[in-house]
């Protein structure tokens, strides 16, 4: 299992704590330190949709010029923006063995854990 995110993100911290308390082993991939793989990001966009993977609620998005925000109209432009600004990627994204997850919701993660999907 690989958890993608940013080390100092509060949501990522909560997700990592959840996994650790559940005894689930994982590798952490920090976008700021380790970079963003374009093919991997494209795969997540294909799976979840660019409008889900692009975090429009975060500080980084809000600080972008309106012209830049308005230029994001499809998967290609969203991926390029996320490659240029990794903080605009929704966090965490978890690449599991049988299923991938985006964002952290303790209730749905608990259910996934019980179903054996979160491994």
C-alpha positions as CSV (number, residue, x, y, z in Angstrom):
1,X,0.0,0.0,0.0
2,X,1.2,3.5,-0.9
3,X,-0.1,6.7,0.7
4,X,0.4,9.8,-1.4
5,X,0.3,13.2,0.1
6,X,2.2,15.9,1.8
7,X,3.9,15.3,5.2
8,X,2.6,18.4,6.9
9,X,-1.0,18.1,5.7
10,X,-3.4,17.6,8.7
11,X,-5.7,15.2,6.7
12,X,-2.7,13.1,5.7
13,X,-1.5,13.0,9.4
14,X,-5.0,11.7,10.4
15,X,-5.0,9.1,7.7
16,X,-1.5,7.9,8.6
17,X,-2.4,7.7,12.2
18,X,-5.5,5.7,11.3
19,X,-3.5,3.2,9.3
20,X,-0.8,2.9,12.0
21,X,-3.4,2.3,14.7
22,X,-5.0,-0.4,12.5
23,X,-1.6,-2.0,12.1
24,X,-1.5,-1.5,8.4
25,X,1.9,-1.3,6.8
26,X,2.3,1.3,4.0
27,X,4.9,3.3,2.2
28,X,4.5,7.1,2.3
29,X,5.2,9.1,-0.9
30,X,5.6,12.8,-0.1
31,X,4.8,14.9,-3.2
32,X,7.0,17.8,-2.0
33,X,10.0,15.6,-1.3
34,X,9.6,12.8,-3.8
35,X,7.8,14.6,-6.6
36,X,4.8,13.7,-8.6
37,X,4.8,11.0,-11.3
38,X,2.8,12.2,-14.3
39,X,1.7,8.7,-15.3
40,X,0.5,7.9,-11.8
41,X,-1.3,11.2,-11.5
42,X,-3.0,10.5,-14.9
43,X,-4.1,7.1,-13.6
44,X,-5.7,8.7,-10.5
45,X,-7.4,11.3,-12.7
46,X,-8.7,8.5,-14.9
47,X,-10.0,6.6,-11.9
48,X,-11.5,9.4,-9.8
49,X,-12.0,12.2,-12.3
50,X,-9.9,15.4,-12.6
51,X,-12.4,17.4,-10.7
52,X,-12.1,15.1,-7.7
53,X,-8.3,14.8,-7.7
54,X,-7.8,18.6,-8.1
55,X,-8.2,20.2,-4.6
56,X,-10.1,23.4,-5.2
57,X,-10.7,23.9,-1.4
58,X,-7.1,24.3,-0.5
59,X,-5.0,27.4,0.1
60,X,-2.8,26.8,-2.9
61,X,-5.8,26.8,-5.3
62,X,-7.3,29.9,-3.7
63,X,-4.0,31.8,-4.1
64,X,-3.7,31.1,-7.8
65,X,-4.5,33.9,-10.2
66,X,-8.1,33.8,-11.5
67,X,-6.7,33.5,-15.0
68,X,-4.9,30.3,-14.1
69,X,-8.0,28.8,-12.3
70,X,-10.2,29.6,-15.3
71,X,-7.7,27.9,-17.6
72,X,-8.4,24.5,-15.9
73,X,-11.2,23.1,-18.0
74,X,-10.3,19.5,-18.6
75,X,-8.1,16.6,-17.4
76,X,-5.1,17.7,-19.4
77,X,-5.0,21.2,-18.0
78,X,-5.8,19.9,-14.5
79,X,-3.0,17.4,-14.6
80,X,-0.5,20.0,-15.7
81,X,-1.6,22.4,-12.9
82,X,-1.2,19.6,-10.4
83,X,2.3,18.7,-11.7
84,X,3.3,22.3,-11.4
85,X,1.7,22.7,-8.0
86,X,1.6,19.4,-6.1
87,X,-0.3,21.1,-3.2
88,X,-3.3,21.2,-5.4
89,X,-3.7,17.4,-5.4
90,X,-6.4,16.1,-3.1
91,X,-4.8,14.3,-0.2
92,X,-4.3,11.6,0.7
93,X,-4.6,9.2,-2.3
94,X,-4.1,5.6,-1.2
95,X,-3.0,3.0,-3.6
96,X,-4.2,-0.3,-2.1
97,X,-3.8,-3.8,-3.2
98,X,-7.4,-4.3,-4.4
99,X,-8.8,-0.8,-4.3
100,X,-7.7,2.9,-4.3
101,X,-9.0,5.6,-2.1
102,X,-9.0,9.4,-2.3
103,X,-9.4,11.7,0.7
104,X,-9.8,10.6,4.3
105,X,-13.1,9.7,5.8
106,X,-12.7,7.7,9.0
107,X,-16.2,6.0,8.7
108,X,-15.7,4.8,5.2
109,X,-12.1,3.8,5.9
110,X,-13.3,1.8,8.9
111,X,-15.9,0.0,6.7
112,X,-13.2,-0.6,4.0
113,X,-10.9,-2.0,6.7
114,X,-13.7,-4.4,7.9
115,X,-14.3,-5.5,4.3
116,X,-10.6,-6.1,3.8
117,X,-10.4,-3.4,1.1
118,X,-8.0,-1.2,2.9
119,X,-4.8,-3.2,2.6
